[in-house]
Amino acid sequence: MMRALKILFTLMFFAGVLVRVFKTELHITRLGDVLMMVAISGRLFLYVRGLSPASFLSSEKTPSPLRLIDRSQMPVPAFDEKRRTPTERVISSDDS
């Protein structure tokens, strides 16, 4: 499936180039531009989708002091006992 999509986007790009080069009417050349941009965007999407983010994240066993995942801090609770959000807590602490 991925191979077929890559071939489709490549053919779409070449079709856009051919339309852009050989047609002289403005609205037809814009169609060639759209074909090329859709093909480039599709190939870029397939490339980014193929990346694995797990290779960029550090594991818990990494001896480096610089970690991309910091689990040392506790998350801020969304609501306190009075059902206020963190923003409401800051606003109400400024009033007192």
N, C-alpha and C positions, 0 to 999 in steps of 0.2 A: 504494500500500500504506500509506504513512504517513497519507494523508488518511483512508483507511478506518479505521485504528487510532484516529486522533483523533476521528472521528465515533463510533466504538464506545465509547471511553472517556467521551465527553460524554453519550451516551445512557445508559451504565451509571451515571454520576453522577446524572442526572435520575431514573432508575429507583430508585436508592437513596434519593434525597430523597422521592420519592412513597411508597415503602414505609415510610420513617421517619415521615412525616407522617400517613398515613392508617391505619396499623395500630397497634393498641393493645397487642397481646401482646408481651411482653418479648423472646422469642426471635426473633420476626419483625422487630422494630425493630433488633435486633442484626444481622440479615441486611442491613438497609438500611445500617447503619454500615459493614459489611464491603464492600458494593458501592461506597459512596462512597470509602472508603479505597483500594480497588483501582483505581478510576478516577483518583483524584488521583495515586496513585503511578505509574500508567502514563503519565499526561500529563507528570508531572515527569521520568520516565525518557526520554520522547521529546524533551523540551526539552533535557535535559542531553546526550543523544546527538547532538543537532543542533549543539551548540557545537563549534567547532574549536579545539583547544588550540594549534595552530600560530600563531594570531594573538596568543597571550599570551606565547609564547617569543620571546626576542630572538635575532637572527641574529648571525653572527660580525662583520658589517660595522657593527653598531650602535656609534655613537661614545660611548654612555653608559658610565660606569664601572660602573654597576650592571647586571649581566647575570643572567638567570635560569638560564642554563646556564654553569656554570663548568668549563671544560676545562683549567684551568691546573695542577691537581693530578693527579698520577698515582694511579690506583686502588690500593688496598691489596690485595696479593696474598692469595688465600684461604689458601694453605699456604706455609710456608717450606721450606728444604731438608730439615728433619727431619719434614716432613709434619704440622706443628702448625698449628692454626687461630690467628687473632689472639687469641682468648680464652685459649687454652692458652699462648701466648707471654707474655701478661700475667701469668698465674698462675705460670708457671715463673720469670719474672723477679722476682716478689715473694719467692719461696722462696730465691733465691740471695743 
